[in-house]
Amino acid sequence: MHRTLACVLVVVTAIVASRAAHAQSAPLARFHPVLIGAFGGGHGHGGRAPHGWFLGADTGWAWLVGMSDVDARESSPPRDNHWCFGARAGYQLATGLAVQVRYDRLGVEAPDDHAIGAVSAGVRYSVPIVPMPFAEAMVGPTFHGSSVEAGAGVGIGVSLLVARHLAFDLAARDWIVDLGGVHHIPTVTFGISAGFGG
């Protein structure tokens, strides 16, 4: 079910990006100054990043780090690595600073055998060069079963803008969760983002 949901998110994002791209009926010459500006080439644009509202989805793999010795000795320890996926939405300024909200299903299991998820809000800064490296920080609740705990995450990655409103992301994140003690859930994901702006 969750794999199907992730596939639907990626397909919907791709469709939105395709429609946004087709809406730009002007010739490629019209895109040139935007791409140069986004990629830090100057020409009066000051190396600005693409800006406006965006939607994104990503998928990859997660690992649970810091399982206790008791958990490790159990005959059926919690699942400590698993496929994960996430979705995000937000607004990016021309400076490269963005605010975003995320939903992530991290896939790995808490000691109660329920998969861990997270809802977060945060910021991302993208450097307007080719390709665009970024760093981000998020904070929000994590949940598994009926339990809700505080959580936070940090991430770094790189975005490749392949069209005016379409980018591919490769990211590494570290989610920090409280499971009767601080645990880390690093993830490596590949994603797609579609924008709706200048």
KOLTIRO-98393 format. One record per residue (C-alpha): residue number from 1; x, y, z. Coordinates in nm, 2 decimals. Example, Ala and Ser with C-alpha at 12.3 -4.5 7.8 and 13.67 -1.06 7.14 Angstrom:
BEGIN
{lumlo=1, xx=1.23, yy=-0.45, zz=0.78}
{lumlo=2, xx=1.37, yy=-0.11, zz=0.71}
REM end
This chain:
BEGIN
{lumlo=1, xx=0.00, yy=0.00, zz=0.00}
{lumlo=2, xx=0.27, yy=0.24, zz=0.10}
{lumlo=3, xx=0.47, yy=0.16, zz=-0.22}
{lumlo=4, xx=0.16, yy=0.23, zz=-0.42}
{lumlo=5, xx=0.11, yy=0.57, zz=-0.25}
{lumlo=6, xx=0.48, yy=0.66, zz=-0.31}
{lumlo=7, xx=0.44, yy=0.57, zz=-0.68}
{lumlo=8, xx=0.12, yy=0.78, zz=-0.70}
{lumlo=9, xx=0.30, yy=1.08, zz=-0.54}
{lumlo=10, xx=0.59, yy=1.06, zz=-0.79}
{lumlo=11, xx=0.36, yy=1.02, zz=-1.09}
{lumlo=12, xx=0.14, yy=1.32, zz=-0.98}
{lumlo=13, xx=0.45, yy=1.54, zz=-0.93}
{lumlo=14, xx=0.58, yy=1.44, zz=-1.27}
{lumlo=15, xx=0.24, yy=1.52, zz=-1.43}
{lumlo=16, xx=0.23, yy=1.86, zz=-1.26}
{lumlo=17, xx=0.58, yy=1.93, zz=-1.38}
{lumlo=18, xx=0.50, yy=1.83, zz=-1.73}
{lumlo=19, xx=0.19, yy=2.06, zz=-1.75}
{lumlo=20, xx=0.40, yy=2.34, zz=-1.60}
{lumlo=21, xx=0.66, yy=2.29, zz=-1.87}
{lumlo=22, xx=0.40, yy=2.28, zz=-2.15}
{lumlo=23, xx=0.25, yy=2.60, zz=-2.02}
{lumlo=24, xx=0.57, yy=2.78, zz=-2.12}
{lumlo=25, xx=0.51, yy=2.81, zz=-2.49}
{lumlo=26, xx=0.78, yy=3.06, zz=-2.56}
{lumlo=27, xx=1.10, yy=2.94, zz=-2.74}
{lumlo=28, xx=1.41, yy=2.82, zz=-2.55}
{lumlo=29, xx=1.56, yy=3.16, zz=-2.59}
{lumlo=30, xx=1.31, yy=3.29, zz=-2.34}
{lumlo=31, xx=1.43, yy=3.03, zz=-2.09}
{lumlo=32, xx=1.80, yy=3.12, zz=-2.14}
{lumlo=33, xx=1.83, yy=3.41, zz=-1.90}
{lumlo=34, xx=1.62, yy=3.23, zz=-1.64}
{lumlo=35, xx=1.85, yy=2.92, zz=-1.66}
{lumlo=36, xx=2.16, yy=3.13, zz=-1.66}
{lumlo=37, xx=2.04, yy=3.33, zz=-1.36}
{lumlo=38, xx=1.93, yy=3.01, zz=-1.17}
{lumlo=39, xx=2.27, yy=2.85, zz=-1.24}
{lumlo=40, xx=2.47, yy=3.15, zz=-1.11}
{lumlo=41, xx=2.58, yy=3.28, zz=-1.45}
{lumlo=42, xx=2.49, yy=3.64, zz=-1.38}
{lumlo=43, xx=2.38, yy=3.85, zz=-1.68}
{lumlo=44, xx=2.19, yy=4.09, zz=-1.45}
{lumlo=45, xx=2.01, yy=3.82, zz=-1.26}
{lumlo=46, xx=2.26, yy=3.80, zz=-0.97}
{lumlo=47, xx=2.28, yy=3.42, zz=-0.97}
{lumlo=48, xx=1.92, yy=3.39, zz=-0.85}
{lumlo=49, xx=1.76, yy=3.05, zz=-0.77}
{lumlo=50, xx=1.43, yy=2.94, zz=-0.92}
{lumlo=51, xx=1.15, yy=3.07, zz=-0.70}
{lumlo=52, xx=0.78, yy=3.02, zz=-0.63}
{lumlo=53, xx=0.56, yy=2.74, zz=-0.49}
{lumlo=54, xx=0.68, yy=2.38, zz=-0.53}
{lumlo=55, xx=0.57, yy=2.02, zz=-0.47}
{lumlo=56, xx=0.81, yy=1.73, zz=-0.44}
{lumlo=57, xx=0.83, yy=1.36, zz=-0.37}
{lumlo=58, xx=1.13, yy=1.13, zz=-0.29}
{lumlo=59, xx=1.21, yy=0.77, zz=-0.21}
{lumlo=60, xx=1.51, yy=0.58, zz=-0.09}
{lumlo=61, xx=1.64, yy=0.37, zz=0.20}
{lumlo=62, xx=1.64, yy=0.43, zz=0.58}
{lumlo=63, xx=1.85, yy=0.28, zz=0.86}
{lumlo=64, xx=1.78, yy=0.29, zz=1.23}
{lumlo=65, xx=2.09, yy=0.36, zz=1.43}
{lumlo=66, xx=2.13, yy=0.32, zz=1.81}
{lumlo=67, xx=1.91, yy=0.01, zz=1.89}
{lumlo=68, xx=1.96, yy=-0.10, zz=2.25}
{lumlo=69, xx=2.15, yy=-0.42, zz=2.34}
{lumlo=70, xx=1.81, yy=-0.56, zz=2.46}
{lumlo=71, xx=1.65, yy=-0.50, zz=2.12}
{lumlo=72, xx=1.96, yy=-0.65, zz=1.94}
{lumlo=73, xx=1.93, yy=-0.97, zz=2.15}
{lumlo=74, xx=1.56, yy=-1.02, zz=2.08}
{lumlo=75, xx=1.48, yy=-1.32, zz=1.85}
{lumlo=76, xx=1.27, yy=-1.08, zz=1.63}
{lumlo=77, xx=1.43, yy=-0.73, zz=1.67}
{lumlo=78, xx=1.26, yy=-0.43, zz=1.51}
{lumlo=79, xx=1.32, yy=-0.38, zz=1.14}
{lumlo=80, xx=1.63, yy=-0.16, zz=1.14}
{lumlo=81, xx=1.65, yy=-0.08, zz=0.77}
{lumlo=82, xx=1.37, yy=-0.03, zz=0.51}
{lumlo=83, xx=1.25, yy=0.15, zz=0.20}
{lumlo=84, xx=1.12, yy=0.50, zz=0.28}
{lumlo=85, xx=0.94, yy=0.78, zz=0.10}
{lumlo=86, xx=0.84, yy=1.14, zz=0.16}
{lumlo=87, xx=0.65, yy=1.43, zz=0.01}
{lumlo=88, xx=0.70, yy=1.80, zz=0.06}
{lumlo=89, xx=0.55, yy=2.14, zz=-0.04}
{lumlo=90, xx=0.66, yy=2.49, zz=0.02}
{lumlo=91, xx=0.78, yy=2.82, zz=-0.13}
{lumlo=92, xx=1.13, yy=2.92, zz=-0.24}
{lumlo=93, xx=1.26, yy=3.27, zz=-0.27}
{lumlo=94, xx=1.49, yy=3.39, zz=-0.55}
{lumlo=95, xx=1.77, yy=3.40, zz=-0.29}
{lumlo=96, xx=1.76, yy=3.02, zz=-0.27}
{lumlo=97, xx=1.60, yy=3.02, zz=0.08}
{lumlo=98, xx=1.28, yy=2.80, zz=0.10}
{lumlo=99, xx=1.03, yy=2.72, zz=0.37}
{lumlo=100, xx=0.87, yy=2.37, zz=0.35}
{lumlo=101, xx=0.65, yy=2.12, zz=0.52}
{lumlo=102, xx=0.72, yy=1.74, zz=0.48}
{lumlo=103, xx=0.56, yy=1.41, zz=0.55}
{lumlo=104, xx=0.80, yy=1.11, zz=0.57}
{lumlo=105, xx=0.73, yy=0.75, zz=0.62}
{lumlo=106, xx=1.07, yy=0.63, zz=0.74}
{lumlo=107, xx=0.98, yy=0.26, zz=0.72}
{lumlo=108, xx=1.21, yy=0.14, zz=1.00}
{lumlo=109, xx=1.03, yy=0.02, zz=1.31}
{lumlo=110, xx=1.02, yy=0.14, zz=1.67}
{lumlo=111, xx=1.06, yy=-0.12, zz=1.95}
{lumlo=112, xx=0.68, yy=-0.16, zz=1.95}
{lumlo=113, xx=0.70, yy=-0.30, zz=1.59}
{lumlo=114, xx=0.53, yy=0.00, zz=1.43}
{lumlo=115, xx=0.68, yy=0.18, zz=1.14}
{lumlo=116, xx=0.81, yy=0.53, zz=1.22}
{lumlo=117, xx=0.67, yy=0.84, zz=1.04}
{lumlo=118, xx=0.74, yy=1.21, zz=1.07}
{lumlo=119, xx=0.56, yy=1.54, zz=0.99}
{lumlo=120, xx=0.79, yy=1.84, zz=0.99}
{lumlo=121, xx=0.83, yy=2.20, zz=0.90}
{lumlo=122, xx=1.16, yy=2.36, zz=0.81}
{lumlo=123, xx=1.39, yy=2.56, zz=0.59}
{lumlo=124, xx=1.62, yy=2.48, zz=0.29}
{lumlo=125, xx=1.89, yy=2.69, zz=0.14}
{lumlo=126, xx=2.00, yy=2.61, zz=-0.22}
{lumlo=127, xx=2.32, yy=2.76, zz=-0.36}
{lumlo=128, xx=2.24, yy=2.89, zz=-0.72}
{lumlo=129, xx=2.52, yy=2.72, zz=-0.91}
{lumlo=130, xx=2.53, yy=2.41, zz=-1.14}
{lumlo=131, xx=2.41, yy=2.18, zz=-0.99}
{lumlo=132, xx=2.25, yy=2.34, zz=-0.69}
{lumlo=133, xx=2.38, yy=2.20, zz=-0.35}
{lumlo=134, xx=2.14, yy=2.25, zz=-0.06}
{lumlo=135, xx=2.12, yy=2.22, zz=0.32}
{lumlo=136, xx=1.80, yy=2.19, zz=0.52}
{lumlo=137, xx=1.67, yy=2.16, zz=0.87}
{lumlo=138, xx=1.33, yy=2.03, zz=0.99}
{lumlo=139, xx=1.15, yy=1.99, zz=1.32}
{lumlo=140, xx=0.82, yy=1.82, zz=1.41}
{lumlo=141, xx=0.65, yy=1.52, zz=1.56}
{lumlo=142, xx=0.74, yy=1.16, zz=1.49}
{lumlo=143, xx=0.49, yy=0.89, zz=1.54}
{lumlo=144, xx=0.47, yy=0.51, zz=1.56}
{lumlo=145, xx=0.15, yy=0.33, zz=1.65}
{lumlo=146, xx=-0.03, yy=0.55, zz=1.91}
{lumlo=147, xx=0.30, yy=0.71, zz=2.03}
{lumlo=148, xx=0.39, yy=1.06, zz=1.93}
{lumlo=149, xx=0.74, yy=1.20, zz=2.01}
{lumlo=150, xx=0.95, yy=1.51, zz=1.93}
{lumlo=151, xx=1.18, yy=1.48, zz=1.63}
{lumlo=152, xx=1.41, yy=1.68, zz=1.41}
{lumlo=153, xx=1.61, yy=1.63, zz=1.10}
{lumlo=154, xx=1.90, yy=1.78, zz=0.90}
{lumlo=155, xx=1.99, yy=1.71, zz=0.54}
{lumlo=156, xx=2.23, yy=1.79, zz=0.26}
{lumlo=157, xx=2.20, yy=1.72, zz=-0.11}
{lumlo=158, xx=2.21, yy=1.85, zz=-0.46}
{lumlo=159, xx=1.94, yy=1.95, zz=-0.71}
{lumlo=160, xx=1.97, yy=1.94, zz=-1.09}
{lumlo=161, xx=1.73, yy=2.17, zz=-1.27}
{lumlo=162, xx=1.64, yy=2.00, zz=-1.59}
{lumlo=163, xx=1.37, yy=2.25, zz=-1.69}
{lumlo=164, xx=1.24, yy=2.58, zz=-1.57}
{lumlo=165, xx=1.00, yy=2.41, zz=-1.33}
{lumlo=166, xx=1.14, yy=2.06, zz=-1.29}
{lumlo=167, xx=1.44, yy=1.94, zz=-1.07}
{lumlo=168, xx=1.58, yy=1.61, zz=-0.96}
{lumlo=169, xx=1.72, yy=1.58, zz=-0.60}
{lumlo=170, xx=1.97, yy=1.35, zz=-0.44}
{lumlo=171, xx=1.97, yy=1.39, zz=-0.06}
{lumlo=172, xx=2.11, yy=1.24, zz=0.26}
{lumlo=173, xx=1.92, yy=1.32, zz=0.58}
{lumlo=174, xx=1.95, yy=1.23, zz=0.95}
{lumlo=175, xx=1.63, yy=1.21, zz=1.15}
{lumlo=176, xx=1.67, yy=1.23, zz=1.52}
{lumlo=177, xx=1.39, yy=1.06, zz=1.72}
{lumlo=178, xx=1.32, yy=0.97, zz=2.08}
{lumlo=179, xx=1.25, yy=0.60, zz=2.12}
{lumlo=180, xx=1.32, yy=0.57, zz=2.49}
{lumlo=181, xx=1.65, yy=0.74, zz=2.41}
{lumlo=182, xx=1.79, yy=0.94, zz=2.12}
{lumlo=183, xx=1.81, yy=0.74, zz=1.80}
{lumlo=184, xx=1.92, yy=0.84, zz=1.45}
{lumlo=185, xx=1.76, yy=0.74, zz=1.13}
{lumlo=186, xx=1.98, yy=0.83, zz=0.83}
{lumlo=187, xx=1.82, yy=0.82, zz=0.49}
{lumlo=188, xx=1.94, yy=0.84, zz=0.13}
{lumlo=189, xx=1.68, yy=0.94, zz=-0.12}
{lumlo=190, xx=1.62, yy=1.04, zz=-0.49}
{lumlo=191, xx=1.34, yy=1.27, zz=-0.57}
{lumlo=192, xx=1.16, yy=1.50, zz=-0.81}
{lumlo=193, xx=1.03, yy=1.86, zz=-0.76}
{lumlo=194, xx=0.79, yy=2.06, zz=-0.96}
{lumlo=195, xx=0.77, yy=2.44, zz=-0.93}
{lumlo=196, xx=0.50, yy=2.70, zz=-1.00}
{lumlo=197, xx=0.68, yy=3.04, zz=-1.02}
{lumlo=198, xx=0.92, yy=3.27, zz=-1.19}
REM end
